[in-house]
Amino acid sequence: MTHTLTANVVRGVLPAAALLVVGATPAQGTVQEARTADWLYLTITRGDARSGEPRSTLLRCDPPQGHRRAAEACNQLDAVDGDIGRIPLKDGYCPMVYAPVTAHARGQWKGRPIEYRETFTNTCALAARTGAVFVLDR
C-alpha cells in the first residue's frame, strides 16, 4: 500500500513540479523588468521625528503612476537623474510657520538605489524644494 501511495504521490508531484519550472520562466522576465524600472516609495510624516501619521505611495515612472502629478514628478526626477536633492528650488513665498514634515524616498532610478530623507519646516518648504515628487494628496 505504501508503494502505491508513493507512486500516486510521485505521479501527482511531477506534473506540478514541471508547471513550476515552466511557470518560473516568465516570472524571471517580470523580475528583470522590475529591476530596471524607475520607482520610488515615497513617505511624508508630519510632526517632529516619527510622531505623525505617515502618508505614502509608490511612484512608478514606466509609465508614470502613483499620485496625481506622477508624470510631472517623473519628468523632474529624470531631469536630475533621480537625485531629489538636485531638483531646482521653486521661487515663491512660504509662511514662517513651524509645522515640520519629513520626506523619505527609497527605490531605484536607472538601476541605482535611491535613498533620500529630509525634514522641512512646513509643506510649503517641502513643495518648493522637491517639486511634484512628494505631492501625495489625491
N, C-alpha and C positions, 0 to 999 in steps of 0.2 A: 504494500500500500504506500509506503514511503517513496518507493521508486516511481510509482505512478504520479503521486503528488508532486514530486520533484520534476518529473518530465513535464507535467502540466504547467508548473511554475516557470520552468525554463522556456517553454513554448510561448507563454504569455509575456515574459520579460523581454525576450529577444526582439519582438516587433516594437515594443515600447522603447527599448534602447536605440533601435535603428531610427525611430522617429525623433528621438532626442538629438542624435548625431546630425540627421538631416535638417532638423529644425534649428540647430545651433548656427548653421552657416549664415542665414540671413540676419540673425541677431548680431553676429560679429560685424557685419556691414553697418548696421544701425549704430552699434557702439562706436565704430570708427568715425561715422558721420558726426556723432555727438562730441567726439574728441576734437574735431576741427571746427565746430560751430562756435560762434561768439555768443557768450551768455554771461550774465551776472545775476547773482542772487542779492537783491537789494533790501536793506532793512533800515528803517528810521525809528529811533527810540526817543521819546520826549522825556525831558527832565534830566537831572544830573545822573551820571553813571548809567546804570541799567534799571532805574526805578520805574520808568514809564512803560506804557503799553506799546509794544513794537508793532509797526506795520511793515509788511514785507511783500515782495513779489519777485518773480523770476522774469528778468528781461532777456528776451532772445532776439537776436538780430538777423537770423536767416530763416524766414522773413521776420521783420520787426513785429514783436508782440510782447505783451506783459503788462502794459499800462497805457493810458490814453494818449500819451505822447511818445510812444515807443519808437516810431520812425525818426522823430527829431532827436531823441536820445541816442539812437544808434548812429545817426549822422554825426552828432557831436563827438561821440566816442571814436568813430572812425577817423575823424579829423586829427585826433590826438593819440592815435594808435592805442586806444584803450586805457590811457593814463588819465584818470579822472582829475587828478591834481593839476593837469595842464589845460583843462578846459578854461578858455578865456573868461575873466571876470566880467560879468554883465554890469554896465553902468546903471545906476539907479540910486534911490534913497531908501534906506531901511530904517525903521524906527529903532530908537535906542532902548528897546525893551529886552530884558534878560529873560528869555524863555528857551533854555538850551535844548538842542536836538542833536543827536548823534547819528551820523550817516555811516553805514557799513556796507561795503560791497565785496563780494568774493565770487570768483568764477574764472573764466578764461577768455582771452582775446587773442586771436591768431595763433592758438596753440600754447600761449604763455599763461601761466597762472596770474590772476589779478587779486590783490588784497588792498582794500582802502578803508580807512576809518578816520573820521574827523568829527569833532564836536563844534557846533556853530552856536552863536549867541541866540539865534532865532531862525524861523523857517525862511524869512526873507533873505538873511545872510546865506543860508543853505542854497536857496534857489539862485542867488547871484553868483555863487562860487561853482555850482555843479550843473547849471543849466537845467535841461529837461530830464536828466538822468534819475533824479530822486523825486520826480513828480508821481507819487504813488496813489493819489486820490483818484477815484474812478468817477 
